[in-house]
Amino acid sequence: MKALNSIDQQLNSSLVLLLLNIYEHKGKEFYYNELFSRDIKAFSQVVSEENLYFLAKLTNLNISDARLRQLAKKDYVPKNQDETLFNNLKEVLNALHKRPQHFELIVNQIEVIFKVVANNLKKVNFIEKELSQKEGLFDKKIKIKMYDELDQTFQLYNRQLKIKKYELISVINALFIDLYNNQYIDHYNDIVSIIVYYALLLYNFKVFKYVSFFKHLYFQKEAYLVGMNQSTATYQTEFVQMPIFNSVIYETFKLSFNEAEQKLNDYSRDVKQAKSDSIEGTIMRGNEVFSKADLKKAHPNVSETTIDRVLSALSEQNIIRSTGKGRSAKWVRLKEKNYEFDLKDINIFDYE
């Protein structure tokens, strides 16, 4: 619990500036949920596949790139232990992606994650750790059950959040460093530590519903490993050093929010184009004489500005002509209905 007890010593002015940038972007998460909600399944599928692929690369699973992409997309019978481990990671991450708000930081749930990760590979158990305790002239050997130690670590994490003295990402980072540098269960402690870390990020930051965290972390793998080695090398000292790790994570957030922003812009543009195409299709397939009110009735969720833009564009192309002015004006189609596409293929309001 050394990292959680030394959060005060981890932040510096440059990291604070990065944090300010992160939380400025976090304020836009509402727009991600609002705009992307129609295609959430498609986004989730892409993020899930990318997370699986890059987590496998990050943990050095001995599986070829082509095979990794196959395993990420579809369920295959594993050929070896690494592929078995990959399938187990897939089961855990898919569960987190489907129900991120159901994750609870309690020992029983972490024990279940350990068992799923180790399924058909190894039997996992909480270990006992022997420590020396000074008592008079001699040291006394005592045994600590790591199940209880993990529970106390989670309690400290929750206390640090409750007092609201520290910024959220800093507390989550400190918890991860504590989990990573303490052996709680006899196998897969490092992998489960990063899964728990990701679960907490996904729970608290909605951006990771739409962008792969592990992709952006992997692209900084060298710096990430340096940061982890630094924390491990100093973990048994009085001061656990985490500045490199913190910088990598804040940069990962920055890259993730930048990608989400780009997706937001691209998706907004596609939606606007789809709306325009849908209105144009109605004009070309509908009555030869029509009004703007007819278009509004056919597309109640499309703004008047978008309808005006389509009418203006078609008018400039001499496809339609106005017979009057104002809201009551009629429009006449000058060209025949020669569109070959099906309107429902482009109507963004016909989602299943």
C-alpha positions in Angstrom: 0.0 0.0 0.0 3.0 2.2 -0.3 1.9 4.0 -3.4 -1.5 4.8 -2.0 0.1 6.2 1.1 2.4 8.5 -0.9 0.2 10.1 -3.5 1.2 13.6 -2.2 4.7 13.0 -3.4 3.8 11.9 -7.0 2.4 15.1 -8.6 4.5 18.0 -10.1 3.5 21.1 -12.0 3.9 19.5 -15.5 1.7 16.6 -14.5 -0.9 19.0 -13.1 -1.1 20.8 -16.5 -1.7 17.4 -18.2 -4.4 16.6 -15.7 -6.1 20.0 -16.4 -6.1 19.1 -20.1 -7.6 15.7 -19.4 -10.5 17.0 -17.4 -11.2 19.7 -19.9 -11.8 16.8 -22.4 -13.7 14.7 -19.8 -16.3 17.4 -19.7 -17.2 16.5 -23.3 -18.0 12.9 -22.5 -21.7 13.7 -22.4 -21.5 14.4 -26.2 -19.9 11.1 -26.9 -22.7 9.2 -25.2 -25.4 11.4 -26.9 -24.0 11.1 -30.4 -22.5 7.6 -30.4 -25.5 5.9 -28.7 -27.1 4.8 -31.9 -24.0 2.8 -32.9 -22.8 1.8 -29.5 -22.6 -1.9 -30.5 -20.4 -1.2 -33.4 -18.1 1.0 -31.4 -17.9 -1.6 -28.6 -17.0 -4.3 -31.0 -14.1 -2.3 -32.5 -12.8 -1.2 -29.0 -13.1 -4.8 -27.7 -11.0 -6.2 -30.6 -8.4 -3.5 -30.3 -8.1 -3.8 -26.6 -7.6 -7.6 -26.8 -5.0 -7.3 -29.6 -2.9 -4.7 -27.9 -3.2 -6.2 -24.4 -1.8 -9.4 -25.8 1.0 -7.4 -27.4 1.6 -5.5 -24.2 1.9 -8.7 -22.2 4.1 -10.4 -24.8 1.8 -13.4 -25.6 3.6 -15.6 -28.2 0.9 -15.4 -30.9 1.4 -14.0 -34.4 -0.3 -10.8 -35.4 -2.6 -12.5 -37.9 -3.6 -15.1 -35.4 -4.2 -12.4 -32.7 -6.6 -10.6 -35.0 -8.5 -13.8 -35.8 -8.8 -14.7 -32.1 -10.0 -11.1 -31.3 -12.7 -11.2 -33.9 -14.1 -14.8 -33.5 -14.0 -17.7 -31.1 -11.5 -20.4 -32.0 -10.3 -23.5 -30.2 -6.9 -22.5 -28.7 -3.9 -24.3 -30.0 -1.6 -23.7 -27.0 -1.4 -22.1 -23.6 -0.9 -18.6 -24.8 -4.0 -18.8 -27.0 -5.9 -20.3 -24.0 -4.8 -17.3 -21.9 -5.9 -15.0 -24.7 -9.4 -16.5 -24.8 -9.6 -16.1 -21.0 -8.6 -12.5 -21.3 -11.2 -12.1 -24.0 -13.9 -13.4 -21.7 -13.0 -11.0 -18.9 -12.7 -7.9 -21.1 -15.9 -8.7 -23.0 -17.7 -8.9 -19.6 -16.2 -5.5 -18.6 -17.2 -3.9 -21.9 -20.8 -5.1 -21.7 -21.4 -4.1 -18.0 -18.7 -1.6 -17.0 -20.8 -0.1 -14.2 -21.3 -3.5 -12.6 -17.6 -3.8 -11.7 -17.0 -3.7 -7.9 -13.6 -3.3 -6.3 -14.0 -6.1 -3.8 -11.8 -9.1 -3.2 -14.4 -11.7 -4.2 -14.8 -10.2 -7.6 -11.1 -10.0 -8.1 -10.7 -13.6 -7.1 -13.3 -14.5 -9.8 -11.2 -12.6 -12.4 -8.1 -14.5 -11.3 -9.9 -17.8 -11.8 -11.3 -16.8 -15.3 -7.8 -15.7 -16.4 -6.3 -18.9 -15.2 -9.0 -21.2 -16.5 -7.7 -24.4 -18.1 -4.1 -23.2 -17.3 -3.3 -23.2 -13.6 -5.0 -23.5 -10.2 -4.8 -20.1 -8.5 -4.8 -19.5 -4.7 -4.2 -16.5 -2.4 -0.7 -16.9 -0.9 0.6 -16.3 2.6 3.5 -13.9 3.0 6.1 -14.3 5.8 7.4 -11.1 7.4 9.8 -10.3 10.1 8.5 -8.2 13.1 10.9 -6.9 15.7 10.1 -8.1 19.2 12.8 -7.5 21.9 16.2 -8.8 20.9 15.0 -11.0 18.1 12.8 -10.8 15.0 9.6 -12.7 15.1 8.3 -14.3 11.9 4.6 -13.6 11.2 2.4 -14.7 8.3 0.1 -12.4 6.5 -2.8 -13.7 4.4 -2.7 -11.8 1.1 -6.5 -12.1 0.9 -6.7 -9.8 3.9 -3.9 -7.6 2.6 -5.8 -7.1 -0.7 -9.0 -6.2 1.2 -7.1 -3.6 3.2 -5.6 -2.1 0.1 -9.1 -1.7 -1.4 -10.3 -0.1 1.8 -7.4 2.4 1.7 -8.2 3.2 -2.0 -11.8 3.9 -1.1 -10.8 6.1 1.9 -8.5 8.1 -0.3 -11.3 8.7 -2.7 -13.8 9.5 0.0 -11.7 12.3 1.5 -11.5 14.0 -1.9 -8.0 15.2 -1.3 -6.5 13.6 -4.3 -7.3 13.6 -8.0 -9.0 10.4 -9.3 -6.5 9.3 -11.9 -3.7 9.7 -9.4 -5.4 7.4 -6.9 -6.2 4.8 -9.5 -2.6 4.9 -10.7 -1.3 4.4 -7.1 -3.6 1.5 -6.6 -2.3 -0.2 -9.8 1.3 0.2 -8.7 0.4 -1.3 -5.3 -1.4 -4.2 -7.0 1.4 -4.8 -9.5 4.2 -4.8 -6.8 2.5 -7.2 -4.4 2.0 -10.9 -5.0 -1.5 -11.7 -3.8 -2.2 -14.9 -5.8 0.4 -17.4 -7.0 -0.1 -16.8 -10.7 -1.0 -14.0 -13.2 -0.8 -11.2 -10.6 0.6 -8.8 -13.2 -2.0 -9.4 -15.8 -4.9 -9.3 -13.4 -3.5 -6.0 -11.9 -3.7 -4.3 -15.3 -7.2 -5.7 -15.9 -8.4 -4.3 -12.6 -6.7 -1.0 -13.4 -8.5 -0.9 -16.8 -11.8 -1.8 -15.2 -11.5 1.2 -12.9 -10.7 3.5 -15.8 -13.6 2.2 -17.8 -15.9 2.7 -14.9 -14.9 6.3 -14.3 -14.1 7.5 -17.9 -16.7 7.0 -20.6 -14.2 7.8 -23.3 -12.9 4.2 -23.1 -16.2 2.9 -24.3 -15.3 4.4 -27.7 -11.5 4.4 -27.8 -9.1 1.6 -27.0 -7.0 2.3 -23.9 -4.6 -0.5 -24.5 -3.9 0.6 -28.0 -2.6 4.0 -26.9 -0.7 2.5 -24.0 1.0 0.0 -26.3 2.3 2.7 -28.5 4.1 4.0 -25.5 5.2 0.5 -24.4 8.9 1.4 -24.0 8.2 4.3 -21.7 5.5 2.3 -19.9 8.0 -0.4 -19.1 10.6 2.1 -17.9 8.0 3.6 -15.6 6.9 0.2 -14.2 10.6 -0.8 -13.6 11.1 2.5 -11.8 8.2 1.9 -9.5 9.3 -1.7 -8.8 12.9 -0.7 -8.1 11.8 1.9 -5.6 8.9 0.0 -4.1 10.8 -1.3 -1.1 12.3 2.1 -0.3 10.7 4.9 1.6 9.6 6.8 -1.5 7.9 4.9 -4.4 8.7 6.8 -7.6 5.9 7.0 -10.2 6.6 10.1 -12.3 7.4 8.3 -15.5 4.4 5.9 -15.2 2.1 8.9 -14.4 3.4 10.8 -17.5 2.7 7.8 -19.7 -0.8 7.4 -18.4 -1.6 11.0 -18.8 -0.3 11.0 -22.3 -2.4 7.9 -23.0 -5.5 9.8 -21.8 -4.5 12.7 -24.0 -4.2 10.5 -27.1 -7.4 8.7 -26.3 -9.4 11.9 -26.0 -7.8 13.2 -29.2 -9.0 10.1 -31.0 -12.5 10.4 -29.5 -12.6 14.0 -30.6 -11.7 13.0 -34.2 -14.3 10.2 -34.1 -16.8 12.8 -32.8 -16.1 15.1 -35.7 -16.1 12.4 -38.3 -19.3 10.8 -37.0 -21.1 14.2 -36.9 -20.1 14.8 -40.5 -21.3 11.4 -41.5 -24.6 11.9 -39.7 -25.2 15.2 -41.4 -24.4 13.7 -44.8 -26.7 10.8 -44.1 -29.5 13.2 -43.3 -28.9 15.2 -46.4 -28.9 12.0 -48.5 -32.1 10.9 -46.9 -33.9 14.1 -47.7 -32.6 14.1 -51.2 -33.9 10.5 -51.6 -37.4 11.6 -50.4 -37.4 14.4 -53.0 -36.4 12.2 -55.9 -38.8 9.4 -54.9 -41.8 11.4 -53.7 -44.4 13.6 -55.4 -43.3 15.8 -58.2 -44.6 18.9 -56.5 -43.9 19.2 -52.8 -43.3 21.7 -50.0 -40.8 22.1 -47.2 -43.5 21.1 -44.8 -43.8 17.8 -46.6 -40.1 17.2 -46.1 -40.3 18.2 -42.4 -43.2 15.7 -41.9 -41.2 12.9 -43.6 -38.1 13.8 -41.5 -39.2 15.2 -38.1 -35.8 14.8 -36.6 -34.0 16.8 -39.2 -33.4 20.5 -38.7 -34.9 23.1 -41.0 -31.4 24.3 -41.7 -30.4 20.9 -43.2 -33.6 20.8 -45.3 -32.9 24.3 -46.6 -29.3 23.3 -47.5 -30.5 20.3 -49.5 -33.1 22.4 -51.3 -30.6 25.0 -52.2 -28.0 22.4 -53.5 -30.6 20.7 -55.7 -31.9 24.0 -56.9 -28.4 25.0 -58.0 -28.1 21.7 -59.9 -31.4 22.4 -61.7 -32.9 19.3 -60.2 -35.7 21.2 -58.5 -37.3 24.6 -58.8 -39.2 26.8 -56.4 -42.6 28.2 -57.5 -42.9 30.8 -54.7 -41.4 32.3 -51.6 -41.8 31.7 -47.9 -42.9 28.7 -45.9 -45.9 28.0 -48.2 -43.7 27.9 -51.3 -44.0 24.8 -53.5 -41.1 23.0 -55.1 -41.2 21.1 -58.4 -38.9 18.3 -59.4 -37.5 18.8 -62.8 -35.7 15.4 -63.3 -37.1 11.9 -63.2 -36.7 9.5 -60.3 -33.5 7.8 -61.4 -32.0 6.9 -58.0 -31.2 3.2 -57.7 -30.5 3.0 -54.0 -33.1 2.0 -51.4 -33.9 4.9 -49.1 -33.9 2.7 -46.0 -30.2 2.0 -46.6 -29.3 5.6 -45.9 -32.0 6.6 -43.5 -30.2 7.1 -40.1 -33.4 6.8 -38.2 -34.1 3.2 -39.2 -31.6 1.6 -36.8 -32.5 -1.8 -35.5 
